[in-house]
Amino acid sequence: MIRSEILKEIAPIIRDHLVVCNIGLPSQELHMIDDQPTNFYMLGTMGLSSSIGFGLALAQDKPVISIDGDGSVLTNLGTLPTIANNATGNYTLLIIDNGSYGSTGDQPTYAGRKTSLAAVATACGCENVIEVQDKDLPPVLQAAIDSDEMTIIVCKCDSGNIKLPVITMDPVVIRHRFMEAVKA
């Protein structure tokens, strides 16, 4: 499976929750697959989906799912010890690890070589870290959301992108409708 196929599989699971989605193609794919006011699409901040989602989880009680990529997590490794040392049970970090910087042309990441993001998260002190293959993700993600335990899921999948248009929704509109969903 490639990332867009994973997003299509998990859309029914995450639909009713607050979701902060990674920059570029992942946000465009989620927007195309299942646009929801509860989805916050990152349009220009590589590596910050996990940080923003985690901050949101700390600020309120609703479940929050950050969808990040291996390349983005590698650009902001400081988020993992922050998450570990301030764990909150309503936060799930889903790292879609396709071993590439998907939004910039599928250049390989170190996660596609020797670096295990599950091992890195564990070494940072994250206690509930699960590495899963793409086909096994849906029940693992559902269980993580249903638990009262901060969970990091590293989902291994194939690299690849689909052709799709950019998100034409104004970023101010994206922010406003997401903030309204947070308040609801």
C-alpha positions in Angstrom: 0.0 0.0 0.0 1.0 3.6 -0.5 0.2 6.5 1.8 -3.0 7.5 0.0 -4.4 4.0 0.2 -3.6 3.9 3.9 -5.5 7.3 4.4 -8.5 5.9 2.5 -8.5 2.8 4.8 -8.3 4.8 8.0 -10.7 7.7 7.0 -13.7 6.1 8.6 -11.8 5.5 11.9 -10.4 9.1 12.2 -13.5 10.9 10.8 -15.0 11.9 14.2 -11.7 12.9 15.8 -9.4 15.9 15.7 -6.7 15.2 13.1 -3.6 17.3 12.3 -2.2 16.1 9.0 1.3 16.4 7.7 2.4 19.0 5.1 2.0 18.6 1.3 0.7 15.5 -0.3 -0.6 13.8 2.9 -2.9 16.8 3.6 -3.9 17.0 -0.1 -4.7 13.2 -0.1 -6.7 13.4 3.1 -8.6 16.4 1.9 -9.5 14.6 -1.4 -10.4 11.3 0.4 -12.5 12.7 3.3 -12.5 16.4 3.9 -13.8 17.1 7.4 -13.9 20.3 9.5 -12.1 18.2 12.2 -9.1 17.9 9.8 -6.3 20.5 10.1 -4.2 20.5 7.0 -0.6 21.6 7.3 0.2 23.6 4.2 3.7 24.8 4.9 5.4 23.6 8.0 7.4 20.4 7.5 8.0 18.5 10.8 5.4 20.2 12.9 2.3 18.1 12.6 3.2 16.0 15.6 4.1 19.1 17.7 0.9 21.0 16.9 -1.2 17.9 17.4 0.5 17.1 20.7 0.0 20.7 21.9 -3.7 20.5 21.0 -4.0 17.2 22.9 -2.5 18.8 26.0 -4.9 21.8 25.8 -8.2 19.8 25.7 -9.7 16.3 26.3 -10.8 15.2 22.9 -8.8 12.5 21.1 -6.2 14.0 18.7 -4.5 12.1 15.9 -1.4 13.5 14.3 -0.6 12.0 10.9 3.0 12.6 10.1 5.6 11.1 7.8 9.0 9.6 8.5 10.7 12.5 6.7 8.9 15.1 8.7 9.5 13.3 12.0 13.2 13.1 11.1 13.3 16.9 10.6 11.9 17.5 14.1 13.2 14.7 16.3 12.9 16.9 19.3 9.1 16.3 19.3 9.6 12.7 20.4 11.2 13.4 23.8 8.7 16.2 24.4 5.9 13.8 23.8 7.5 11.1 26.0 8.0 13.4 28.9 4.5 15.0 28.8 2.4 12.0 27.7 -1.4 12.5 27.5 -3.8 9.7 27.0 -5.8 11.5 24.3 -2.9 11.7 21.8 -2.0 9.3 19.0 0.9 9.9 16.6 0.6 8.0 13.4 3.9 8.0 11.5 3.4 6.8 7.9 6.8 5.5 7.2 7.3 5.1 3.4 11.0 5.5 3.6 10.9 8.7 1.5 10.3 12.4 1.5 7.0 11.9 -0.5 6.0 15.5 -1.0 9.4 16.5 -2.5 9.9 13.8 -5.0 10.3 10.5 -3.1 14.0 11.0 -2.1 14.9 8.3 0.4 15.0 9.0 4.1 17.2 7.3 6.7 14.0 5.6 8.0 14.1 3.7 4.8 17.6 2.5 5.6 19.0 1.9 9.1 17.0 4.2 11.3 14.0 2.7 13.1 11.6 5.5 14.2 10.0 3.0 16.5 13.3 2.4 18.2 14.0 6.2 18.3 10.6 6.9 19.9 11.3 4.2 22.5 14.8 5.5 23.2 13.2 9.0 23.7 11.0 7.5 26.5 7.8 6.9 24.6 6.2 3.9 26.4 3.5 2.7 23.9 5.2 2.4 20.5 3.9 0.0 17.9 5.4 -0.7 14.5 2.9 -2.2 12.1 2.6 -3.1 8.4 0.2 -1.0 6.3 -2.4 -3.8 5.9 -2.6 -4.3 9.7 -3.1 -0.6 10.6 -6.8 -0.1 11.0 -7.5 -2.2 14.1 -4.3 -1.0 15.7 -5.2 2.6 15.1 -8.7 2.1 16.5 -7.4 0.4 19.6 -5.0 3.3 20.1 -7.7 5.9 19.9 -10.0 3.8 22.2 -7.3 3.4 24.8 -6.4 6.0 27.4 -2.8 5.8 26.6 -0.6 8.0 24.4 0.4 5.9 21.5 2.9 6.2 18.7 2.3 4.0 15.7 4.9 3.6 13.0 3.2 2.3 9.9 5.5 0.8 7.3 4.3 1.1 3.7 5.5 1.5 0.2 6.6 4.8 -1.3 4.5 6.4 -4.0 2.3 9.3 -4.7 -0.9 9.9 -6.6 -1.6 12.9 -8.8 -4.0 15.3 -7.2 -4.6 19.1 -7.0 -3.5 21.3 -4.2 -5.9 22.3 -1.5 -7.6 25.5 -2.7 -9.3 26.2 0.5 -8.0 29.4 2.1 -5.7 28.6 5.1 -7.7 31.0 7.2 -10.9 29.0 6.5 -9.0 25.8 7.3 -8.0 27.2 10.7 -11.4 28.7 11.5 -13.4 25.6 10.8 -10.9 23.5 12.7 -11.0 25.8 15.7 -14.8 25.6 15.6 -14.6 21.8 15.6 -12.2 21.9 18.6 -14.7 24.1 20.5 -17.7 21.9 19.6 
